[in-house]
Amino acid sequence: MKFKLQITKNGIPLYAGDYDIVDANSFGQACTDACRKIKERHMSKERSIGALMEHLDDGVLNQLNGAHIILEKA
C-alpha cells in the first residue's frame, strides 16, 4: 500500500515522502530512508568540513528527539 510518511517536530515538518509499506520490514526501510535524507540535508547546510565533523553525530538525533511520525494513505 502507498503511504505518505511525515516526520514533524513542534508542528514543523522535517520530512515527507511517499513509500510502499506492506509490513514491518518495509516500514523500517521507509524510516531508514527518511533519517538518511534528513541527515543528508543537515550535512549539506554545513559551511565547512570542520563544522560538519563537529555536528556529524548529533544533528539527526537532536532533530528527531521528540518528533512525531505520521502515516497517511496516499
mmCIF file of the N, C-alpha and C atoms, coordinates in Angstrom:
data_MODEL
# 
_entry.id   MODEL 
# 
loop_
_atom_site.group_PDB 
_atom_site.id 
_atom_site.type_symbol 
_atom_site.label_atom_id 
_atom_site.label_alt_id 
_atom_site.label_comp_id 
_atom_site.label_asym_id 
_atom_site.label_entity_id 
_atom_site.label_seq_id 
_atom_site.pdbx_PDB_ins_code 
_atom_site.Cartn_x 
_atom_site.Cartn_y 
_atom_site.Cartn_z 
_atom_site.occupancy 
_atom_site.B_iso_or_equiv 
_atom_site.pdbx_formal_charge 
_atom_site.auth_seq_id 
_atom_site.auth_comp_id 
_atom_site.auth_asym_id 
_atom_site.auth_atom_id 
_atom_site.pdbx_PDB_model_num 
ATOM 1   N N  . MET A 1 1  ? 0.830  -1.180 0.000  1.00 0.00 ? 1  MET A N  1 
ATOM 2   C CA . MET A 1 1  ? 0.000  0.000  0.000  1.00 0.00 ? 1  MET A CA 1 
ATOM 3   C C  . MET A 1 1  ? 0.876  1.245  0.000  1.00 0.00 ? 1  MET A C  1 
ATOM 4   N N  . LYS A 1 2  ? 0.468  2.247  -0.696 1.00 0.00 ? 2  LYS A N  1 
ATOM 5   C CA . LYS A 1 2  ? 1.203  3.509  -0.727 1.00 0.00 ? 2  LYS A CA 1 
ATOM 6   C C  . LYS A 1 2  ? 0.819  4.355  0.490  1.00 0.00 ? 2  LYS A C  1 
ATOM 7   N N  . PHE A 1 3  ? 1.837  4.841  1.182  1.00 0.00 ? 3  PHE A N  1 
ATOM 8   C CA . PHE A 1 3  ? 1.644  5.706  2.339  1.00 0.00 ? 3  PHE A CA 1 
ATOM 9   C C  . PHE A 1 3  ? 2.518  6.934  2.214  1.00 0.00 ? 3  PHE A C  1 
ATOM 10  N N  . LYS A 1 4  ? 2.053  8.019  2.790  1.00 0.00 ? 4  LYS A N  1 
ATOM 11  C CA . LYS A 1 4  ? 2.862  9.227  2.925  1.00 0.00 ? 4  LYS A CA 1 
ATOM 12  C C  . LYS A 1 4  ? 3.420  9.201  4.345  1.00 0.00 ? 4  LYS A C  1 
ATOM 13  N N  . LEU A 1 5  ? 4.728  9.190  4.467  1.00 0.00 ? 5  LEU A N  1 
ATOM 14  C CA . LEU A 1 5  ? 5.416  9.215  5.754  1.00 0.00 ? 5  LEU A CA 1 
ATOM 15  C C  . LEU A 1 5  ? 5.817  10.654 6.025  1.00 0.00 ? 5  LEU A C  1 
ATOM 16  N N  . GLN A 1 6  ? 5.365  11.175 7.149  1.00 0.00 ? 6  GLN A N  1 
ATOM 17  C CA . GLN A 1 6  ? 5.711  12.543 7.531  1.00 0.00 ? 6  GLN A CA 1 
ATOM 18  C C  . GLN A 1 6  ? 6.364  12.520 8.904  1.00 0.00 ? 6  GLN A C  1 
ATOM 19  N N  . ILE A 1 7  ? 7.376  13.321 9.073  1.00 0.00 ? 7  ILE A N  1 
ATOM 20  C CA . ILE A 1 7  ? 8.028  13.489 10.376 1.00 0.00 ? 7  ILE A CA 1 
ATOM 21  C C  . ILE A 1 7  ? 7.953  14.966 10.708 1.00 0.00 ? 7  ILE A C  1 
ATOM 22  N N  . THR A 1 8  ? 7.348  15.263 11.862 1.00 0.00 ? 8  THR A N  1 
ATOM 23  C CA . THR A 1 8  ? 7.210  16.648 12.306 1.00 0.00 ? 8  THR A CA 1 
ATOM 24  C C  . THR A 1 8  ? 7.720  16.790 13.730 1.00 0.00 ? 8  THR A C  1 
ATOM 25  N N  . LYS A 1 9  ? 8.103  18.002 14.058 1.00 0.00 ? 9  LYS A N  1 
ATOM 26  C CA . LYS A 1 9  ? 8.519  18.312 15.433 1.00 0.00 ? 9  LYS A CA 1 
ATOM 27  C C  . LYS A 1 9  ? 7.994  19.694 15.773 1.00 0.00 ? 9  LYS A C  1 
ATOM 28  N N  . ASN A 1 10 ? 7.221  19.781 16.834 1.00 0.00 ? 10 ASN A N  1 
ATOM 29  C CA . ASN A 1 10 ? 6.597  21.034 17.256 1.00 0.00 ? 10 ASN A CA 1 
ATOM 30  C C  . ASN A 1 10 ? 5.786  21.659 16.121 1.00 0.00 ? 10 ASN A C  1 
ATOM 31  N N  . GLY A 1 11 ? 5.136  20.809 15.336 1.00 0.00 ? 11 GLY A N  1 
ATOM 32  C CA . GLY A 1 11 ? 4.308  21.276 14.238 1.00 0.00 ? 11 GLY A CA 1 
ATOM 33  C C  . GLY A 1 11 ? 5.065  21.680 12.986 1.00 0.00 ? 11 GLY A C  1 
ATOM 34  N N  . ILE A 1 12 ? 6.376  21.565 13.017 1.00 0.00 ? 12 ILE A N  1 
ATOM 35  C CA . ILE A 1 12 ? 7.207  21.934 11.870 1.00 0.00 ? 12 ILE A CA 1 
ATOM 36  C C  . ILE A 1 12 ? 7.596  20.670 11.116 1.00 0.00 ? 12 ILE A C  1 
ATOM 37  N N  . PRO A 1 13 ? 7.296  20.600 9.811  1.00 0.00 ? 13 PRO A N  1 
ATOM 38  C CA . PRO A 1 13 ? 7.661  19.396 9.056  1.00 0.00 ? 13 PRO A CA 1 
ATOM 39  C C  . PRO A 1 13 ? 9.172  19.270 8.870  1.00 0.00 ? 13 PRO A C  1 
ATOM 40  N N  . LEU A 1 14 ? 9.693  18.095 9.210  1.00 0.00 ? 14 LEU A N  1 
ATOM 41  C CA . LEU A 1 14 ? 11.109 17.802 9.000  1.00 0.00 ? 14 LEU A CA 1 
ATOM 42  C C  . LEU A 1 14 ? 11.317 16.987 7.728  1.00 0.00 ? 14 LEU A C  1 
ATOM 43  N N  . TYR A 1 15 ? 10.304 16.175 7.372  1.00 0.00 ? 15 TYR A N  1 
ATOM 44  C CA . TYR A 1 15 ? 10.429 15.309 6.205  1.00 0.00 ? 15 TYR A CA 1 
ATOM 45  C C  . TYR A 1 15 ? 9.052  14.827 5.780  1.00 0.00 ? 15 TYR A C  1 
ATOM 46  N N  . ALA A 1 16 ? 8.890  14.595 4.495  1.00 0.00 ? 16 ALA A N  1 
ATOM 47  C CA . ALA A 1 16 ? 7.697  13.952 3.949  1.00 0.00 ? 16 ALA A CA 1 
ATOM 48  C C  . ALA A 1 16 ? 8.095  13.194 2.697  1.00 0.00 ? 16 ALA A C  1 
ATOM 49  N N  . GLY A 1 17 ? 7.588  11.972 2.570  1.00 0.00 ? 17 GLY A N  1 
ATOM 50  C CA . GLY A 1 17 ? 7.894  11.164 1.395  1.00 0.00 ? 17 GLY A CA 1 
ATOM 51  C C  . GLY A 1 17 ? 6.867  10.068 1.227  1.00 0.00 ? 17 GLY A C  1 
ATOM 52  N N  . ASP A 1 18 ? 6.711  9.572  0.016  1.00 0.00 ? 18 ASP A N  1 
ATOM 53  C CA . ASP A 1 18 ? 5.774  8.502  -0.294 1.00 0.00 ? 18 ASP A CA 1 
ATOM 54  C C  . ASP A 1 18 ? 6.513  7.173  -0.360 1.00 0.00 ? 18 ASP A C  1 
ATOM 55  N N  . TYR A 1 19 ? 5.914  6.145  0.266  1.00 0.00 ? 19 TYR A N  1 
ATOM 56  C CA . TYR A 1 19 ? 6.537  4.825  0.331  1.00 0.00 ? 19 TYR A CA 1 
ATOM 57  C C  . TYR A 1 19 ? 5.485  3.739  0.162  1.00 0.00 ? 19 TYR A C  1 
ATOM 58  N N  . ASP A 1 20 ? 5.933  2.594  -0.346 1.00 0.00 ? 20 ASP A N  1 
ATOM 59  C CA . ASP A 1 20 ? 5.105  1.409  -0.434 1.00 0.00 ? 20 ASP A CA 1 
ATOM 60  C C  . ASP A 1 20 ? 5.373  0.596  0.832  1.00 0.00 ? 20 ASP A C  1 
ATOM 61  N N  . ILE A 1 21 ? 4.441  0.612  1.774  1.00 0.00 ? 21 ILE A N  1 
ATOM 62  C CA . ILE A 1 21 ? 4.616  -0.058 3.056  1.00 0.00 ? 21 ILE A CA 1 
ATOM 63  C C  . ILE A 1 21 ? 3.599  -1.193 3.156  1.00 0.00 ? 21 ILE A C  1 
ATOM 64  N N  . VAL A 1 22 ? 4.122  -2.420 3.320  1.00 0.00 ? 22 VAL A N  1 
ATOM 65  C CA . VAL A 1 22 ? 3.247  -3.589 3.403  1.00 0.00 ? 22 VAL A CA 1 
ATOM 66  C C  . VAL A 1 22 ? 3.482  -4.416 4.666  1.00 0.00 ? 22 VAL A C  1 
ATOM 67  N N  . ASP A 1 23 ? 4.605  -4.185 5.347  1.00 0.00 ? 23 ASP A N  1 
ATOM 68  C CA . ASP A 1 23 ? 4.919  -4.956 6.545  1.00 0.00 ? 23 ASP A CA 1 
ATOM 69  C C  . ASP A 1 23 ? 5.928  -4.178 7.402  1.00 0.00 ? 23 ASP A C  1 
ATOM 70  N N  . ALA A 1 24 ? 6.357  -4.801 8.499  1.00 0.00 ? 24 ALA A N  1 
ATOM 71  C CA . ALA A 1 24 ? 7.292  -4.137 9.414  1.00 0.00 ? 24 ALA A CA 1 
ATOM 72  C C  . ALA A 1 24 ? 8.625  -3.838 8.730  1.00 0.00 ? 24 ALA A C  1 
ATOM 73  N N  . ASN A 1 25 ? 9.071  -4.723 7.854  1.00 0.00 ? 25 ASN A N  1 
ATOM 74  C CA . ASN A 1 25 ? 10.341 -4.523 7.169  1.00 0.00 ? 25 ASN A CA 1 
ATOM 75  C C  . ASN A 1 25 ? 10.287 -3.305 6.247  1.00 0.00 ? 25 ASN A C  1 
ATOM 76  N N  . SER A 1 26 ? 9.232  -3.184 5.469  1.00 0.00 ? 26 SER A N  1 
ATOM 77  C CA . SER A 1 26 ? 9.135  -2.037 4.556  1.00 0.00 ? 26 SER A CA 1 
ATOM 78  C C  . SER A 1 26 ? 8.911  -0.735 5.326  1.00 0.00 ? 26 SER A C  1 
ATOM 79  N N  . PHE A 1 27 ? 8.261  -0.803 6.500  1.00 0.00 ? 27 PHE A N  1 
ATOM 80  C CA . PHE A 1 27 ? 8.121  0.388  7.347  1.00 0.00 ? 27 PHE A CA 1 
ATOM 81  C C  . PHE A 1 27 ? 9.491  0.811  7.873  1.00 0.00 ? 27 PHE A C  1 
ATOM 82  N N  . GLY A 1 28 ? 10.294 -0.165 8.303  1.00 0.00 ? 28 GLY A N  1 
ATOM 83  C CA . GLY A 1 28 ? 11.641 0.126  8.778  1.00 0.00 ? 28 GLY A CA 1 
ATOM 84  C C  . GLY A 1 28 ? 12.512 0.733  7.688  1.00 0.00 ? 28 GLY A C  1 
ATOM 85  N N  . GLN A 1 29 ? 12.384 0.217  6.467  1.00 0.00 ? 29 GLN A N  1 
ATOM 86  C CA . GLN A 1 29 ? 13.154 0.761  5.350  1.00 0.00 ? 29 GLN A CA 1 
ATOM 87  C C  . GLN A 1 29 ? 12.738 2.197  5.042  1.00 0.00 ? 29 GLN A C  1 
ATOM 88  N N  . ALA A 1 30 ? 11.440 2.481  5.146  1.00 0.00 ? 30 ALA A N  1 
ATOM 89  C CA . ALA A 1 30 ? 10.957 3.846  4.909  1.00 0.00 ? 30 ALA A CA 1 
ATOM 90  C C  . ALA A 1 30 ? 11.518 4.799  5.958  1.00 0.00 ? 30 ALA A C  1 
ATOM 91  N N  . CYS A 1 31 ? 11.516 4.372  7.220  1.00 0.00 ? 31 CYS A N  1 
ATOM 92  C CA . CYS A 1 31 ? 12.047 5.219  8.297  1.00 0.00 ? 31 CYS A CA 1 
ATOM 93  C C  . CYS A 1 31 ? 13.551 5.422  8.132  1.00 0.00 ? 31 CYS A C  1 
ATOM 94  N N  . THR A 1 32 ? 14.260 4.373  7.732  1.00 0.00 ? 32 THR A N  1 
ATOM 95  C CA . THR A 1 32 ? 15.700 4.485  7.492  1.00 0.00 ? 32 THR A CA 1 
ATOM 96  C C  . THR A 1 32 ? 15.993 5.475  6.375  1.00 0.00 ? 32 THR A C  1 
ATOM 97  N N  . ASP A 1 33 ? 15.222 5.394  5.301  1.00 0.00 ? 33 ASP A N  1 
ATOM 98  C CA . ASP A 1 33 ? 15.396 6.312  4.187  1.00 0.00 ? 33 ASP A CA 1 
ATOM 99  C C  . ASP A 1 33 ? 15.125 7.750  4.617  1.00 0.00 ? 33 ASP A C  1 
ATOM 100 N N  . ALA A 1 34 ? 14.074 7.938  5.404  1.00 0.00 ? 34 ALA A N  1 
ATOM 101 C CA . ALA A 1 34 ? 13.737 9.285  5.887  1.00 0.00 ? 34 ALA A CA 1 
ATOM 102 C C  . ALA A 1 34 ? 14.869 9.849  6.748  1.00 0.00 ? 34 ALA A C  1 
ATOM 103 N N  . CYS A 1 35 ? 15.405 9.045  7.650  1.00 0.00 ? 35 CYS A N  1 
ATOM 104 C CA . CYS A 1 35 ? 16.512 9.503  8.503  1.00 0.00 ? 35 CYS A CA 1 
ATOM 105 C C  . CYS A 1 35 ? 17.742 9.839  7.675  1.00 0.00 ? 35 CYS A C  1 
ATOM 106 N N  . ARG A 1 36 ? 18.021 9.020  6.662  1.00 0.00 ? 36 ARG A N  1 
ATOM 107 C CA . ARG A 1 36 ? 19.175 9.283  5.792  1.00 0.00 ? 36 ARG A CA 1 
ATOM 108 C C  . ARG A 1 36 ? 19.011 10.606 5.060  1.00 0.00 ? 36 ARG A C  1 
ATOM 109 N N  . LYS A 1 37 ? 17.815 10.869 4.566  1.00 0.00 ? 37 LYS A N  1 
ATOM 110 C CA . LYS A 1 37 ? 17.577 12.114 3.837  1.00 0.00 ? 37 LYS A CA 1 
ATOM 111 C C  . LYS A 1 37 ? 17.634 13.332 4.755  1.00 0.00 ? 37 LYS A C  1 
ATOM 112 N N  . ILE A 1 38 ? 17.160 13.190 5.990  1.00 0.00 ? 38 ILE A N  1 
ATOM 113 C CA . ILE A 1 38 ? 17.263 14.284 6.961  1.00 0.00 ? 38 ILE A CA 1 
ATOM 114 C C  . ILE A 1 38 ? 18.736 14.562 7.252  1.00 0.00 ? 38 ILE A C  1 
ATOM 115 N N  . LYS A 1 39 ? 19.530 13.508 7.420  1.00 0.00 ? 39 LYS A N  1 
ATOM 116 C CA . LYS A 1 39 ? 20.961 13.662 7.696  1.00 0.00 ? 39 LYS A CA 1 
ATOM 117 C C  . LYS A 1 39 ? 21.676 14.315 6.518  1.00 0.00 ? 39 LYS A C  1 
ATOM 118 N N  . GLU A 1 40 ? 21.363 13.885 5.292  1.00 0.00 ? 40 GLU A N  1 
ATOM 119 C CA . GLU A 1 40 ? 21.983 14.481 4.114  1.00 0.00 ? 40 GLU A CA 1 
ATOM 120 C C  . GLU A 1 40 ? 21.666 15.968 4.006  1.00 0.00 ? 40 GLU A C  1 
ATOM 121 N N  . ARG A 1 41 ? 20.412 16.319 4.287  1.00 0.00 ? 41 ARG A N  1 
ATOM 122 C CA . ARG A 1 41 ? 20.023 17.730 4.227  1.00 0.00 ? 41 ARG A CA 1 
ATOM 123 C C  . ARG A 1 41 ? 20.765 18.524 5.297  1.00 0.00 ? 41 ARG A C  1 
ATOM 124 N N  . HIS A 1 42 ? 20.890 17.954 6.498  1.00 0.00 ? 42 HIS A N  1 
ATOM 125 C CA . HIS A 1 42 ? 21.612 18.606 7.593  1.00 0.00 ? 42 HIS A CA 1 
ATOM 126 C C  . HIS A 1 42 ? 23.081 18.807 7.219  1.00 0.00 ? 42 HIS A C  1 
ATOM 127 N N  . MET A 1 43 ? 23.694 17.781 6.628  1.00 0.00 ? 43 MET A N  1 
ATOM 128 C CA . MET A 1 43 ? 25.105 17.862 6.258  1.00 0.00 ? 43 MET A CA 1 
ATOM 129 C C  . MET A 1 43 ? 25.335 18.879 5.152  1.00 0.00 ? 43 MET A C  1 
ATOM 130 N N  . SER A 1 44 ? 24.389 19.007 4.246  1.00 0.00 ? 44 SER A N  1 
ATOM 131 C CA . SER A 1 44 ? 24.580 19.936 3.128  1.00 0.00 ? 44 SER A CA 1 
ATOM 132 C C  . SER A 1 44 ? 24.521 21.395 3.563  1.00 0.00 ? 44 SER A C  1 
ATOM 133 N N  . LYS A 1 45 ? 23.999 21.662 4.761  1.00 0.00 ? 45 LYS A N  1 
ATOM 134 C CA . LYS A 1 45 ? 23.905 23.038 5.258  1.00 0.00 ? 45 LYS A CA 1 
ATOM 135 C C  . LYS A 1 45 ? 25.179 23.514 5.954  1.00 0.00 ? 45 LYS A C  1 
ATOM 136 N N  . GLU A 1 46 ? 26.079 22.591 6.288  1.00 0.00 ? 46 GLU A N  1 
ATOM 137 C CA . GLU A 1 46 ? 27.320 22.978 6.973  1.00 0.00 ? 46 GLU A CA 1 
ATOM 138 C C  . GLU A 1 46 ? 28.217 23.740 6.017  1.00 0.00 ? 46 GLU A C  1 
ATOM 139 N N  . ARG A 1 47 ? 28.861 24.777 6.520  1.00 0.00 ? 47 ARG A N  1 
ATOM 140 C CA . ARG A 1 47 ? 29.676 25.664 5.705  1.00 0.00 ? 47 ARG A CA 1 
ATOM 141 C C  . ARG A 1 47 ? 31.115 25.203 5.537  1.00 0.00 ? 47 ARG A C  1 
ATOM 142 N N  . SER A 1 48 ? 31.608 24.378 6.468  1.00 0.00 ? 48 SER A N  1 
ATOM 143 C CA . SER A 1 48 ? 32.999 23.940 6.367  1.00 0.00 ? 48 SER A CA 1 
ATOM 144 C C  . SER A 1 48 ? 33.107 22.490 6.818  1.00 0.00 ? 48 SER A C  1 
ATOM 145 N N  . ILE A 1 49 ? 34.209 21.842 6.462  1.00 0.00 ? 49 ILE A N  1 
ATOM 146 C CA . ILE A 1 49 ? 34.420 20.452 6.845  1.00 0.00 ? 49 ILE A CA 1 
ATOM 147 C C  . ILE A 1 49 ? 34.572 20.331 8.360  1.00 0.00 ? 49 ILE A C  1 
ATOM 148 N N  . GLY A 1 50 ? 35.165 21.335 8.999  1.00 0.00 ? 50 GLY A N  1 
ATOM 149 C CA . GLY A 1 50 ? 35.306 21.310 10.454 1.00 0.00 ? 50 GLY A CA 1 
ATOM 150 C C  . GLY A 1 50 ? 33.957 21.344 11.149 1.00 0.00 ? 50 GLY A C  1 
ATOM 151 N N  . ALA A 1 51 ? 33.069 22.206 10.693 1.00 0.00 ? 51 ALA A N  1 
ATOM 152 C CA . ALA A 1 51 ? 31.723 22.278 11.265 1.00 0.00 ? 51 ALA A CA 1 
ATOM 153 C C  . ALA A 1 51 ? 30.968 20.986 11.009 1.00 0.00 ? 51 ALA A C  1 
ATOM 154 N N  . LEU A 1 52 ? 31.152 20.423 9.842  1.00 0.00 ? 52 LEU A N  1 
ATOM 155 C CA . LEU A 1 52 ? 30.500 19.162 9.521  1.00 0.00 ? 52 LEU A CA 1 
ATOM 156 C C  . LEU A 1 52 ? 30.952 18.059 10.465 1.00 0.00 ? 52 LEU A C  1 
ATOM 157 N N  . MET A 1 53 ? 32.242 17.956 10.713 1.00 0.00 ? 53 MET A N  1 
ATOM 158 C CA . MET A 1 53 ? 32.771 16.914 11.594 1.00 0.00 ? 53 MET A CA 1 
ATOM 159 C C  . MET A 1 53 ? 32.288 17.100 13.032 1.00 0.00 ? 53 MET A C  1 
ATOM 160 N N  . GLU A 1 54 ? 32.139 18.338 13.479 1.00 0.00 ? 54 GLU A N  1 
ATOM 161 C CA . GLU A 1 54 ? 31.660 18.593 14.836 1.00 0.00 ? 54 GLU A CA 1 
ATOM 162 C C  . GLU A 1 54 ? 30.213 18.174 15.022 1.00 0.00 ? 54 GLU A C  1 
ATOM 163 N N  . HIS A 1 55 ? 29.394 18.340 14.003 1.00 0.00 ? 55 HIS A N  1 
ATOM 164 C CA . HIS A 1 55 ? 27.962 18.099 14.128 1.00 0.00 ? 55 HIS A CA 1 
ATOM 165 C C  . HIS A 1 55 ? 27.496 16.813 13.469 1.00 0.00 ? 55 HIS A C  1 
ATOM 166 N N  . LEU A 1 56 ? 28.407 16.010 12.971 1.00 0.00 ? 56 LEU A N  1 
ATOM 167 C CA . LEU A 1 56 ? 28.053 14.819 12.219 1.00 0.00 ? 56 LEU A CA 1 
ATOM 168 C C  . LEU A 1 56 ? 27.220 13.838 13.037 1.00 0.00 ? 56 LEU A C  1 
ATOM 169 N N  . ASP A 1 57 ? 27.593 13.609 14.280 1.00 0.00 ? 57 ASP A N  1 
ATOM 170 C CA . ASP A 1 57 ? 26.913 12.596 15.085 1.00 0.00 ? 57 ASP A CA 1 
ATOM 171 C C  . ASP A 1 57 ? 25.615 13.073 15.722 1.00 0.00 ? 57 ASP A C  1 
ATOM 172 N N  . ASP A 1 58 ? 25.494 14.337 16.037 1.00 0.00 ? 58 ASP A N  1 
ATOM 173 C CA . ASP A 1 58 ? 24.340 14.768 16.825 1.00 0.00 ? 58 ASP A CA 1 
ATOM 174 C C  . ASP A 1 58 ? 23.232 15.437 16.029 1.00 0.00 ? 58 ASP A C  1 
ATOM 175 N N  . GLY A 1 59 ? 23.441 15.743 14.775 1.00 0.00 ? 59 GLY A N  1 
ATOM 176 C CA . GLY A 1 59 ? 22.466 16.502 14.003 1.00 0.00 ? 59 GLY A CA 1 
ATOM 177 C C  . GLY A 1 59 ? 21.107 15.845 13.879 1.00 0.00 ? 59 GLY A C  1 
ATOM 178 N N  . VAL A 1 60 ? 21.050 14.623 13.401 1.00 0.00 ? 60 VAL A N  1 
ATOM 179 C CA . VAL A 1 60 ? 19.775 13.953 13.166 1.00 0.00 ? 60 VAL A CA 1 
ATOM 180 C C  . VAL A 1 60 ? 19.114 13.562 14.478 1.00 0.00 ? 60 VAL A C  1 
ATOM 181 N N  . LEU A 1 61 ? 19.886 13.072 15.431 1.00 0.00 ? 61 LEU A N  1 
ATOM 182 C CA . LEU A 1 61 ? 19.295 12.673 16.705 1.00 0.00 ? 61 LEU A CA 1 
ATOM 183 C C  . LEU A 1 61 ? 18.656 13.849 17.421 1.00 0.00 ? 61 LEU A C  1 
ATOM 184 N N  . ASN A 1 62 ? 19.307 14.993 17.401 1.00 0.00 ? 62 ASN A N  1 
ATOM 185 C CA . ASN A 1 62 ? 18.727 16.178 18.020 1.00 0.00 ? 62 ASN A CA 1 
ATOM 186 C C  . ASN A 1 62 ? 17.459 16.609 17.294 1.00 0.00 ? 62 ASN A C  1 
ATOM 187 N N  . GLN A 1 63 ? 17.458 16.521 15.981 1.00 0.00 ? 63 GLN A N  1 
ATOM 188 C CA . GLN A 1 63 ? 16.273 16.896 15.217 1.00 0.00 ? 63 GLN A CA 1 
ATOM 189 C C  . GLN A 1 63 ? 15.113 15.943 15.484 1.00 0.00 ? 63 GLN A C  1 
ATOM 190 N N  . LEU A 1 64 ? 15.383 14.657 15.629 1.00 0.00 ? 64 LEU A N  1 
ATOM 191 C CA . LEU A 1 64 ? 14.323 13.670 15.796 1.00 0.00 ? 64 LEU A CA 1 
ATOM 192 C C  . LEU A 1 64 ? 13.856 13.503 17.238 1.00 0.00 ? 64 LEU A C  1 
ATOM 193 N N  . ASN A 1 65 ? 14.610 14.004 18.205 1.00 0.00 ? 65 ASN A N  1 
ATOM 194 C CA . ASN A 1 65 ? 14.207 13.888 19.608 1.00 0.00 ? 65 ASN A CA 1 
ATOM 195 C C  . ASN A 1 65 ? 12.883 14.633 19.825 1.00 0.00 ? 65 ASN A C  1 
ATOM 196 N N  . GLY A 1 66 ? 11.836 13.899 20.159 1.00 0.00 ? 66 GLY A N  1 
ATOM 197 C CA . GLY A 1 66 ? 10.520 14.494 20.380 1.00 0.00 ? 66 GLY A CA 1 
ATOM 198 C C  . GLY A 1 66 ? 9.685  14.653 19.117 1.00 0.00 ? 66 GLY A C  1 
ATOM 199 N N  . ALA A 1 67 ? 10.168 14.126 17.997 1.00 0.00 ? 67 ALA A N  1 
ATOM 200 C CA . ALA A 1 67 ? 9.445  14.239 16.725 1.00 0.00 ? 67 ALA A CA 1 
ATOM 201 C C  . ALA A 1 67 ? 8.285  13.247 16.672 1.00 0.00 ? 67 ALA A C  1 
ATOM 202 N N  . HIS A 1 68 ? 7.350  13.514 15.760 1.00 0.00 ? 68 HIS A N  1 
ATOM 203 C CA . HIS A 1 68 ? 6.196  12.636 15.548 1.00 0.00 ? 68 HIS A CA 1 
ATOM 204 C C  . HIS A 1 68 ? 6.256  12.057 14.142 1.00 0.00 ? 68 HIS A C  1 
ATOM 205 N N  . ILE A 1 69 ? 5.960  10.752 14.055 1.00 0.00 ? 69 ILE A N  1 
ATOM 206 C CA . ILE A 1 69 ? 5.874  10.091 12.756 1.00 0.00 ? 69 ILE A CA 1 
ATOM 207 C C  . ILE A 1 69 ? 4.402  9.923  12.418 1.00 0.00 ? 69 ILE A C  1 
ATOM 208 N N  . ILE A 1 70 ? 4.031  10.358 11.229 1.00 0.00 ? 70 ILE A N  1 
ATOM 209 C CA . ILE A 1 70 ? 2.640  10.311 10.788 1.00 0.00 ? 70 ILE A CA 1 
ATOM 210 C C  . ILE A 1 70 ? 2.575  9.507  9.493  1.00 0.00 ? 70 ILE A C  1 
ATOM 211 N N  . LEU A 1 71 ? 1.670  8.527  9.427  1.00 0.00 ? 71 LEU A N  1 
ATOM 212 C CA . LEU A 1 71 ? 1.432  7.759  8.207  1.00 0.00 ? 71 LEU A CA 1 
ATOM 213 C C  . LEU A 1 71 ? 0.034  8.049  7.715  1.00 0.00 ? 71 LEU A C  1 
ATOM 214 N N  . GLU A 1 72 ? -0.092 8.354  6.435  1.00 0.00 ? 72 GLU A N  1 
ATOM 215 C CA . GLU A 1 72 ? -1.391 8.559  5.806  1.00 0.00 ? 72 GLU A CA 1 
ATOM 216 C C  . GLU A 1 72 ? -1.426 7.797  4.502  1.00 0.00 ? 72 GLU A C  1 
ATOM 217 N N  . LYS A 1 73 ? -2.545 7.178  4.188  1.00 0.00 ? 73 LYS A N  1 
ATOM 218 C CA . LYS A 1 73 ? -2.683 6.513  2.895  1.00 0.00 ? 73 LYS A CA 1 
ATOM 219 C C  . LYS A 1 73 ? -2.552 7.531  1.784  1.00 0.00 ? 73 LYS A C  1 
ATOM 220 N N  . ALA A 1 74 ? -1.761 7.175  0.780  1.00 0.00 ? 74 ALA A N  1 
ATOM 221 C CA . ALA A 1 74 ? -1.551 8.091  -0.345 1.00 0.00 ? 74 ALA A CA 1 
ATOM 222 C C  . ALA A 1 74 ? -2.614 7.871  -1.412 1.00 0.00 ? 74 ALA A C  1 
# 
